[in-house]
Amino acid sequence: MSSSVTTWHLEQTAPSDLSPAQEPPATAGVRVTRAEVPSPEFSHFLFTSVGSDVSWTDRLLWSREAWEEHLHRAGVETWVAYERGTPAGYIELEGQDEGVVEIVYFGLLPAFRGRRIGGHLLTWGTSRAWDMAERWPDRVPTKRVWLHTCSKDGPYALDNYRRRGFRVFDVKTADEE
């Protein structure tokens, strides 16, 4: 049986487009840290834990070598949100040509959704997309940050992106099996 899936492509074209979410209170114990040591096992854990209930499948069959190759590419960064020491979610950035950065993956583990961590993590990750050239000296400054989301993602994903200042630049609908 096929179903119709809508995909929205969104972007920001200046750092001033970012509309930050409110930070969680210090008592919540939420912090965001870059995973600076590439770890295929940790990245696989994040991908499967966040994406299992929202149909993320494209990396499920990646070998350890494929993860290694991807994670060692210049401009690929994984930022992880923790709540009191427990991984709560992540955002993966990928620097592309001509000052473009894609938010390739973003999401929270199911147990951490609805706790006001997502807006904070998206704010943090988008800010890191805008200042990526500071960490990667061979990159030109970021001129555009973009992402896509679809109707299979969480029910609040599109609204979160819009609240953070992302604008839709393309919409596609297709039937999927």
Summary of the structure (lengths in Angstrom):
residues: 177
radius of gyration: 15.8
end to end distance: 5.9
largest distance: 48.7
contacts: 505
relative contact order: 0.27
helix: 31%
strand: 33%
